[in-house]
């Protein structure tokens, strides 16, 4: 009997001990995808991942890169003469005709909404001068963005090259970059689009293949993809309140629900914490900088309830020279503010200097300047 009581007491002690251990937030999500990631757009923080850095085939989500390069080319209003090679592209098509002339802008809509492989080739030939030239631009942009585990071999994502791959994380980076472009935002989030059809009496009308735009109310855009070897791939974006999220799934049998599950968990588990506000900052520093420092932007970072008290800020300032002039350095970056979460740097922003405004001259000063000027004229001649 005494042994039984000892076991009961021990069990109670263990349960009380476990109850008092700080519990980590369970941010796990069950997804069908082989590779997946959920990223907060502004900060780039990864809120959920599953094998996110493994290189995989990506199918038509390749076209996000094709679209942003077309948009950034500055040629959106130029007419593109469609080559016969473009019309022979396999797979999904908007049925372009050889020799027809169509604005690059319309081709990008056909690319993103209907996943036209013919539009991808036509865009590549016009923007890059050739398919090879465009592929060079794709890989150059990938390096600029920091897509370290990606390589592009075509503008559409078809399985015609072995050396064409990316990762869930890299595709989130690409989408984060693209979503800073308002034209891309508009196109990726368009549900229906009409484009002129020069050889017919009726316009082309394209409906977006991204079912999340109607299936999940917070969706703002994205791109679908599928090939036999890549299987289903999907990139989408969603906004709820002040939080903007990016979801990517590669090789997923149930991608629509994968994305919804990741979004719901992300919106539920994290909030945007305003760690630093733009405007003047009042910190202890030298006399020259005191009351003259400001931030140009607000720093917000996604965090769980348990993380809200783990933020800290450090200010690093340059030393002003002995000949520092208040007005000469207006608007100049003189240091940076670093945001730490649980001791790790998660964001930083420049600190700028604003000197005293020039004092307006009074009537006496103006008359004095005129008098000195007249004297100067006389002295010089």
C-alpha positions in Angstrom: 0.0 0.0 0.0 2.8 2.4 0.9 4.5 1.6 -2.5 1.2 2.6 -4.3 1.0 5.9 -2.5 4.7 6.6 -3.3 3.9 6.0 -7.0 0.8 8.3 -6.9 2.8 11.1 -5.2 5.6 10.7 -7.7 3.1 10.8 -10.6 1.6 14.0 -9.2 5.0 15.6 -8.8 5.9 14.7 -12.4 2.6 16.1 -13.8 3.1 19.4 -11.8 6.7 19.7 -13.0 5.6 19.3 -16.7 2.7 21.7 -16.3 5.2 24.5 -15.1 7.6 24.1 -18.0 7.2 26.9 -20.5 5.5 25.3 -23.5 6.6 26.2 -27.0 3.9 27.2 -29.5 2.9 24.3 -31.7 3.3 25.9 -35.1 3.3 22.5 -36.9 1.0 21.9 -39.8 0.2 18.7 -41.5 0.6 19.1 -45.3 0.6 16.7 -48.2 3.5 18.5 -50.0 7.0 17.0 -50.1 8.4 20.5 -49.7 6.6 23.5 -48.2 7.2 26.9 -46.6 5.1 29.7 -45.1 6.9 33.1 -45.0 5.9 36.5 -43.7 6.4 38.9 -46.6 7.8 42.1 -44.9 10.3 40.4 -42.6 11.0 37.3 -44.6 10.6 35.2 -41.4 9.8 31.6 -42.0 6.7 30.6 -39.9 6.5 27.0 -41.1 8.6 24.8 -43.3 8.8 21.2 -44.4 11.9 20.1 -46.3 12.0 23.6 -47.7 15.6 23.6 -49.0 15.6 20.4 -51.0 15.9 21.0 -54.8 12.9 19.9 -56.7 11.2 20.4 -60.1 8.9 23.4 -59.9 6.8 23.2 -63.1 4.9 26.4 -64.0 5.6 28.4 -60.9 8.7 29.1 -62.9 6.6 31.7 -64.6 6.7 34.0 -61.6 10.3 34.7 -62.6 9.3 35.1 -66.3 6.6 37.6 -65.3 8.7 39.8 -63.0 11.5 40.0 -65.6 8.9 41.1 -68.3 7.4 43.7 -66.0 10.9 45.1 -65.0 12.0 45.3 -68.6 9.9 48.4 -69.1 8.5 47.0 -72.3 5.0 46.1 -71.2 3.3 48.4 -73.8 5.5 47.1 -76.7 4.0 44.9 -79.4 5.5 41.4 -79.5 5.5 39.6 -82.8 4.8 35.9 -82.0 7.2 33.4 -83.5 6.2 30.0 -84.8 8.5 28.5 -82.2 6.4 30.1 -79.5 3.1 28.7 -80.9 4.7 25.2 -80.9 5.3 25.2 -77.1 3.9 22.0 -75.5 1.3 21.9 -72.8 -1.0 24.7 -71.6 -1.6 27.4 -74.1 -3.6 30.6 -74.9 -3.4 29.6 -78.6 -1.3 32.4 -80.0 -0.9 32.5 -83.8 2.4 32.8 -85.7 3.1 36.4 -86.8 0.3 38.0 -84.7 1.3 41.1 -82.8 0.2 41.4 -79.2 1.3 43.7 -76.3 3.7 42.3 -73.8 1.3 43.3 -71.1 -1.4 40.9 -72.5 1.2 38.1 -72.7 2.0 38.5 -69.0 -1.6 38.2 -68.1 -1.9 35.1 -70.3 1.2 33.7 -68.6 0.0 34.2 -65.0 -3.7 33.5 -65.4 -3.8 30.7 -67.9 -0.2 29.5 -67.6 0.4 29.8 -71.3 3.6 28.1 -72.4 3.3 29.9 -75.7 3.2 33.2 -73.9 6.3 32.3 -71.9 8.3 31.6 -75.1 7.0 34.8 -76.8 7.9 36.9 -73.7 11.4 35.3 -73.4 12.2 35.9 -77.1 11.1 39.6 -76.9 12.6 40.5 -73.5 15.8 38.4 -73.7 16.4 38.5 -77.5 16.3 34.7 -77.5 15.4 31.8 -75.1 19.1 31.5 -74.1 19.3 35.2 -73.5 16.3 35.2 -71.3 17.4 32.1 -69.3 20.6 34.0 -68.6 18.5 36.9 -67.2 16.5 34.5 -65.1 19.6 33.0 -63.4 21.1 36.5 -63.0 18.0 37.7 -61.2 17.9 34.5 -59.0 21.5 35.3 -57.8 20.5 38.9 -57.0 17.5 37.7 -54.9 19.6 35.1 -53.1 18.0 32.0 -54.6 21.1 29.9 -53.8 19.5 26.5 -54.6 17.8 27.3 -57.9 18.7 27.1 -61.6 16.5 28.0 -64.5 16.8 26.4 -68.0 13.5 27.6 -69.6 10.8 30.3 -69.1 7.9 28.0 -68.5 8.9 25.1 -66.3 8.3 22.2 -68.7 10.4 19.1 -68.1 12.5 19.6 -71.2 15.7 20.2 -69.2 17.3 18.2 -66.3 19.0 21.3 -64.9 15.8 23.2 -64.0 14.9 23.3 -60.3 14.3 25.3 -57.2 13.2 24.9 -53.6 10.1 25.9 -51.6 12.2 28.5 -49.7 13.8 30.0 -52.9 10.4 30.3 -54.5 9.1 32.1 -51.5 12.1 34.5 -51.8 11.2 35.1 -55.4 7.6 35.8 -54.6 8.6 38.1 -51.8 10.7 40.1 -54.3 7.9 40.1 -56.9 5.2 41.2 -54.5 7.1 44.5 -54.0 6.1 45.3 -57.6 2.6 46.8 -57.8 2.1 45.7 -61.4 3.0 42.1 -60.5 0.6 42.3 -57.5 -2.2 43.4 -59.7 -1.6 40.7 -62.4 -1.1 37.9 -59.9 -4.4 38.7 -58.1 -6.5 39.2 -61.2 -9.4 36.7 -61.5 -10.5 37.4 -65.1 -8.9 39.4 -67.9 -9.8 40.3 -71.5 -7.1 40.6 -74.2 -7.7 41.7 -77.8 -7.6 39.0 -80.5 -6.3 40.6 -83.7 -7.3 37.7 -86.0 -10.8 37.2 -84.6 -14.0 39.2 -84.0 -14.0 38.3 -80.3 -11.6 39.1 -77.5 -9.7 36.5 -75.6 -11.0 36.0 -72.0 -8.8 34.4 -69.4 -9.9 33.1 -66.0 -7.2 32.6 -63.3 -6.4 28.9 -62.7 -5.6 29.8 -59.0 -8.7 28.5 -57.3 -7.6 29.9 -54.0 -8.6 33.4 -55.2 -12.2 32.2 -54.8 -11.7 29.3 -52.4 -9.9 31.3 -49.6 -11.1 34.9 -49.0 -7.7 36.2 -47.8 -5.8 35.1 -51.0 -4.3 38.0 -53.0 -2.5 36.1 -55.8 -0.2 33.3 -56.8 0.7 30.8 -59.5 -0.2 27.2 -60.1 2.0 24.5 -61.7 1.9 20.9 -62.8 4.0 18.5 -64.9 4.2 14.7 -64.7 7.6 14.8 -63.1 7.2 17.9 -60.8 3.6 16.9 -59.8 1.4 19.7 -58.4 3.2 22.9 -57.4 1.6 26.1 -56.0 2.7 29.5 -54.8 0.1 31.8 -53.2 -0.1 35.0 -51.2 -2.6 36.0 -48.6 -3.3 39.1 -46.4 -5.3 39.3 -43.2 -5.1 42.6 -41.2 -1.5 43.8 -41.3 0.0 40.5 -42.0 1.0 39.4 -45.5 2.0 35.8 -46.0 3.5 33.7 -48.8 2.9 30.0 -49.1 4.7 27.5 -51.4 4.1 23.8 -51.9 6.1 21.4 -54.1 4.9 18.0 -55.1 1.6 18.2 -53.2 -1.5 16.0 -53.7 -3.8 18.4 -51.8 -2.2 21.8 -52.4 -5.3 24.0 -52.0 -5.9 22.7 -48.5 -2.2 22.7 -47.7 -2.1 26.4 -48.3 -5.3 27.1 -46.4 -4.0 25.1 -43.4 -0.7 26.9 -43.4 -2.4 30.3 -43.6 -4.9 29.6 -40.9 -2.1 28.4 -38.6 0.1 31.4 -39.4 -2.7 34.0 -38.9 -3.7 32.3 -35.6 -0.2 31.8 -34.1 1.6 35.0 -35.1 0.9 38.8 -34.8 2.8 41.7 -36.2 4.7 43.4 -33.4 5.6 47.0 -34.1 9.1 47.0 -32.6 10.3 50.4 -34.0 8.3 53.3 -35.2 9.4 55.7 -37.9 10.1 59.3 -37.0 12.4 60.9 -34.4 14.3 58.7 -31.9 15.4 59.9 -28.6 18.5 58.0 -27.4 21.6 58.9 -25.3 24.3 60.0 -27.6 26.8 62.9 -28.3 25.6 66.5 -28.4 25.8 66.7 -32.2 23.4 63.8 -32.7 21.1 64.4 -29.7 17.6 65.2 -30.8 18.6 65.0 -34.5 18.1 61.3 -35.3 15.2 59.6 -37.0 14.1 56.5 -38.8 12.5 56.5 -42.2 10.4 53.3 -41.7 8.6 51.3 -39.1 9.9 47.9 -38.2 7.2 45.3 -37.7 8.0 41.6 -37.1 5.8 38.5 -36.8 5.9 37.0 -33.3 3.9 34.6 -31.1 2.5 35.8 -27.8 5.3 34.2 -25.9 7.9 36.1 -28.0 6.4 39.6 -27.6 8.6 40.3 -24.5 11.8 38.9 -26.1 12.5 41.9 -28.4 15.4 44.2 -27.7 17.0 47.1 -29.7 20.5 48.2 -30.1 21.7 51.5 -31.7 25.0 51.7 -33.5 26.1 55.2 -34.5 29.1 56.5 -36.5 31.4 59.1 -34.9 30.8 62.6 -36.3 33.9 64.5 -37.5 35.2 67.6 -35.8 34.1 69.7 -38.7 30.5 68.4 -38.6 28.1 70.9 -40.2 24.4 70.7 -39.2 23.0 71.3 -42.6 25.6 69.6 -44.8 24.7 66.1 -43.4 20.9 66.4 -43.5 19.3 63.1 -44.6 22.6 61.2 -44.2 22.6 57.8 -42.7 24.7 58.0 -39.5 24.2 54.5 -38.1 21.7 51.7 -37.7 19.1 50.3 -35.4 19.2 46.6 -34.8 16.2 44.5 -33.7 16.9 41.4 -31.6 14.5 38.6 -30.9 15.7 36.3 -28.1 19.2 37.6 -28.6 19.4 37.1 -32.4 19.4 39.9 -34.9 16.2 39.7 -37.0 16.0 43.1 -38.6 17.9 46.4 -38.9 17.3 49.8 -40.4 19.4 52.9 -41.1 19.4 55.9 -38.6 19.3 59.2 -40.4 20.5 62.7 -39.3 18.3 65.9 -39.5 20.1 69.1 -38.6 18.5 72.4 -37.5 16.6 74.1 -40.2 18.2 77.2 -41.7 16.9 80.3 -39.9 14.9 82.7 -42.1 16.7 86.0 -42.6 15.0 89.1 -41.2 14.6 92.5 -43.0 17.8 93.8 -41.3 19.9 90.8 -42.6 18.4 91.2 -46.1 19.3 94.9 -46.2 22.8 94.1 -44.9 23.3 91.6 -47.6 22.2 94.1 -50.3 24.5 96.8 -48.8 27.5 94.5 -48.7 26.7 93.4 -52.3 26.7 97.0 -53.4 30.0 97.7 -51.7 31.4 94.6 -53.3 30.3 95.8 -56.7 32.0 99.2 -56.1 35.1 97.7 -54.8 35.4 95.4 -57.8 34.9 98.0 -60.4 
